[in-house]
Amino acid sequence: LQPLRAKPVPKSSGASRRKTREPEVPSSLIKKIFSHYAKMPVARDAFKIVEKCCERYFKQLSSDLEAYSHHAGRKTVEMADLEVLMRRQGLVTDKMPLHVLIERYLPLEYRKLLIPVAVSGNKVIPCK
């Protein structure tokens, strides 16, 4: 009788064997935003469906923006591409420009980044 020997373990090449996962919006953020606007209790099943819808929406949004920038001959998505997309979705109109949406729904730090305003003393340039 010979003693049992352990099988040699093959050495890994150093690369991880995990599946690469696509980046996604954290479910806690989706839950927080959705529950803020729903203003009532929401079942877990409903949150799972909302997460799937958000994932599909952002995939479609990114592919549309990629197509718009590619059509313009650029490799970078610009604000004009986003405005065209929002016009096609009916969010931006002549009566409701993009700047109004930014001022209405985004916090002040994001507004400062997206809407350039020059301040000189007590005057704000451009004047409204």
VENQUI-V130620 format. One line per field, one symbol per residue. ss: DSSP state (H for helix, E for strand, - for the rest). phi: phi as a letter, one per 40 degrees, with the letter a starting at -180 (. if undefined). psi: psi as a letter, one per 20 degrees, with the letter a starting at -180 (. if undefined). Layout:
# VENQUI-V130620
ss = ???
phi = ???
psi = ???
This chain:
# VENQUI-V130620
ss = --------------------------HHHHHHHHHHHH-----HHHHHHHHHHHHHHHHHHHHHHHHHHHH-------HHHHHHHHHHH--------HHHHHHHH--HHHHHHH---EEE--EEE---
phi = .bccbccccccccgccbcccbccacdccccccccccccfacbccccccccccccccccccccccccccccccgbbbcbcccccccccccgcbbccbccccccccbbcdccccccbcbcbbgccbbccc
psi = pqqpqqqppqpqjhpqjqqpqqqqpphhgggggghghhkrqpqhhhhhhgggggggghggghhghggghhhikrjpprhhghhgghghijhpahhnrhhggghhiqrghhghhhoppppocjpppqq.
